[in-house]
């Protein structure tokens, strides 16, 4: 029996499509779990941090730093199995991560 995702792509037997689908709810869950982990770590070492929703509903995370200027962090989830990262993943172990950094900085 063939299955399709809500994005209308064919779902593979290994379930790898859900790792790369932009419409998969699991992407948002993974993002929030990692964001919460960073937030809890900062809190556990006594660094005050805050999470506030932005216009898109995602959380903007920040903490006060040097001279009370805030430091922000952003979590990027990259799948080495995504078609857009396969080429980079085949060249070096960190290829997909390096490409993601480049793309994020370009934005």
N, C-alpha and C positions, 0 to 999 in steps of 0.2 A: 504494500500500500504506500503510495507516494504522498508525502506531506508537504505543505507549503507554509511559509512564514506569513505573518501579517504584511510583510513588504512584498509578498508574492514570489519570493525566491524559493527554490527547492531546498528543503531541509535535508541535510546529510545524515546518515545513520549514526555517526559519531557525535552529533549534536554540536559541531563546531560552528555552524552558522550563527547560533545565538551569541557567540562571543564577538562577532563582527557586525551584526545587524544593527544599524542605527536606530531601528524602531524597537529593539528588544528591551524590555523593562529591566533585565538583568544588568545592563550597562549602567543604568542609573543607580541600581542597588550597589554594584561594585564601587562606583565613584563615591557614593555616600559612606560606605564602610571605610574606605581608605581615608576620606576626609575626616571622619570621626576619629580614626586611629591617630592621625596627626594632632587633632584637637585635644584628645585625651592625654597624649604624650606631653604636649606643652603644659597642660593643666597639672599633670603629675610632677613636673619639675618646677612648678611654681611660676610659670610664665602665663600671665593672663591672656586669654584668647577669646575671640568672638566669632560667631557664624551668623551672617545676616543674609536674607534672601535678596537677590538682585531682580531686575526687571523680568528676567526669563524664568524665575522661580528657583534657579540654582542658588546654592549658598556661596556667598563671598566670605572667605575666611581670612582673618587678620589677627595680629597681636601687636601690642606696642613694642617698640624696639629702642634703638638708640635715640636719645633726646625726645622720647615719646612719639617718634615718627613710627607709623605702623608698617609692619612687614606683612605682605600677603602671600598666600600659597595657593597653588592650583594643581589639582591632580589630573593627570592625563592617563587614560587607560588605552593601551595599544595592544593589538593582537598581531603577533607575527604571522598568523594565518590569513590575515586580511589580504585581499588581492593587491591593494595599494602598498603593502609592506613586504610582500614576498621577495621581491628583487633585493631589497636592502637586507632582509634577514638572511639571504643566501650568501652574502659577502662577509659579514662579520657577526659575531654574537650579539653585539649591541646595535646592529644596523637599523632595526625598526625603531628603537628608542632614539637614536641619533636623528633619524629622519623626522620623527614626531617633534623633537625639540626644534629642529629647523623650521618645520611648518608652523609650530606655535609661535615662534619668534617672528616669523614673517607676517602673521596676523596682527 
